Amino acid sequence: MVDSRALNLQFGDVAQAIARGEMSRDDLDAELGQLVGGELAGRQHEEQITIAKHVGIGVEDLVAAEVALAKLQPTMEGEHQ
């Protein structure tokens, strides 16, 4: 599972492993959005292993910022009183 097939095919560990012949494009079963959105199923059995590789895409940064802001907001509100 990767965050973006297009980016992983161009950059980072996945691209390097494909270039060395250690894996192929077909080994990239799903993108994160497909799993989260329910388009594809994740693991079906406890014995299955999911390997995730993230090169980082903007939407991941946005979600991380939203989570951080939500956690900080209660403390920030107390400062403005």
Helices and strands as residue ranges (DSSP letters): H 5-10, H 12-19, G 25-27, H 32-36, H 58-79
